[in-house]
Amino acid sequence: MKVLVTGAAGFIGTYLCRLLDQLGADVTPIDLVDCDVRDTEGLRSIIARVRPETVYHLAAIASVTESWARPSETWSTNVLGTAALLEATRMAAPTARVLVMSTASVYDGAALDGPVDEARPVQAISPYGTSKAMAETLARHYSAAYGMRVLIARPTNVIGPGQHPSYVVPALSRRILGARAAGLSSITSGNWDAKRDFVDVRDAVVALTRIAQLGAPGGTYNICTGVGTTIAELARQLCALADTELTVLPDPALQRRLDARSLVGDPTRINREIGWQARRPLTRTLSDVLAALTAATGDGSPSGGAKALQLDVRK
């Protein structure tokens, strides 16, 4: 099977391409060095040459924090990039199945108390969340207007070894390991009560391949566990796994006013229609993250140490 992946060099894209290779797919990766994702004609040329049966559109500015710093570029890349990819595919490979990556951050402006299913109206507030909500609208338009087989994946917080250190799990892990190595007794963290649904990246990419293969065109599928974990509990688990009695204290100065209190997905639809569910427990993923960080430095004291910083808890 011929497959094209945009954003192939990113955190999730790297794992996805590795899985697709293992499944025997003929993978063509695309990143900014290959083509501007907003360049419809450039994408059309690549797609016409490859003739993919499946397209995974992962290319995006995927950090909420970065999106606040660069809102115009976020909207341009995430919205115009999705429009260009869909139009190029319509012209060059109209029968391909196209999976558009969205995010649970389409709800980052909502007041949620429990797991949210795919039928709930989106309520985004961050530039990242709003850009992905618009990308979803484009995906539905191309499915309805042109009969394209476009699907939407809406993951919660995807985590695992190799994630950029600005995200909550690697950032907190690095600070805990750094504090342990320095003999400190405590560190501080913001977003203490924020509750998130953490999914191992190795489970998430399996979900992507199954949605692309089995999902209903025009459909939206959460990729989630249905279980929420607060940042406080996440910190406690990491400290226990790191074998340290380090105390992690909340710091009001690091709180962000616009953080959603809870973003937890309902996995019912993907369980029922796709037959997928998360397999790796959170403790295993966190252990793997700590092991990878320790192996990268050899002494368990990754750069960044124990200094305070704001953590991107939304993705």
Stockholm file with secondary structure:
# STOCKHOLM 1.0

chainA/1-315         MKVLVTGAAGFIGTYLCRLLDQLGADVTPIDLVDCDVRDTEGLRSIIARVRPETVYHLAAIASVTESWARPSETWSTNVLGTAALLEATRMAAPTARVLVMSTASVYDGAALDGPVDEARPVQAISPYGTSKAMAETLARHYSAAYGMRVLIARPTNVIGPGQHPSYVVPALSRRILGARAAGLSSITSGNWDAKRDFVDVRDAVVALTRIAQLGAPGGTYNICTGVGTTIAELARQLCALADTELTVLPDPALQRRLDARSLVGDPTRINREIGWQARRPLTRTLSDVLAALTAATGDGSPSGGAKALQLDVRK
#=GR chainA/1-315 SS CEEEEETTTSHHHHHHHHHHHHTTCEEEEECTTTCCTTCHHHHHHHHHHHCCSEEEECCSCCCHHHHHHSHHHHHIIIIIHHHHHHHHHHHHCTTSEEEEECCGGGGTTSCCSSCBCTTSCCCCCSHHHHHHHHHHHHHHHHHHHHCCEEEEEEECEEECTTCCTTBHHHHHHHHHHHHHHHTCSEEEESCTTCEECEEEHHHHHHHHHHHHHHSCTTCEEEECCSCCEEHHHHHHHHHHHTTCCCEEEECGGGCCTTCCSEECBCCHHIIIIICCCCCSCHHHHHHHHHHHHHHHHSSSCCTTTTCCCCCBCCC
#=GC SS_cons         CEEEEETTTSHHHHHHHHHHHHTTCEEEEECTTTCCTTCHHHHHHHHHHHCCSEEEECCSCCCHHHHHHSHHHHHIIIIIHHHHHHHHHHHHCTTSEEEEECCGGGGTTSCCSSCBCTTSCCCCCSHHHHHHHHHHHHHHHHHHHHCCEEEEEEECEEECTTCCTTBHHHHHHHHHHHHHHHTCSEEEESCTTCEECEEEHHHHHHHHHHHHHHSCTTCEEEECCSCCEEHHHHHHHHHHHTTCCCEEEECGGGCCTTCCSEECBCCHHIIIIICCCCCSCHHHHHHHHHHHHHHHHSSSCCTTTTCCCCCBCCC
//
